[in-house]
């Protein structure tokens, strides 16, 4: 299970090999206007953004918040629990509960370490 968040520096206890069962990665999100529901579309987006450094996940909801925060110089952190990889839509493979639990682990670690 991956949890993607834009934060630097990484939290050692939550990165690869951490002791909480969460793999946290930091990176760019691709903003899309609709969720990707096919492997073909996922490959198209991956090719399109690979020349600009790539992205670690797609996102619809956070772009407006990030834009306004950037306009006003307000720090912004978006944490996303990833419940499924982009492929042909198969909701039986989604793990929304685990994704939410991973978000909670990240938030608790950030608070405990005094980062937020």
PyMOL commands that set and color helices and strands:
alter all, ss='L'
color gray80, all
select helices_A, chain A and resi 12-14+39-50+62-72+91-93+96-112
alter helices_A, ss='H'
color red, helices_A
select strands_A, chain A and resi 2-5+23-25+29-31+57-59+79-81
alter strands_A, ss='S'
color yellow, strands_A
deselect
rebuild
show_as cartoon
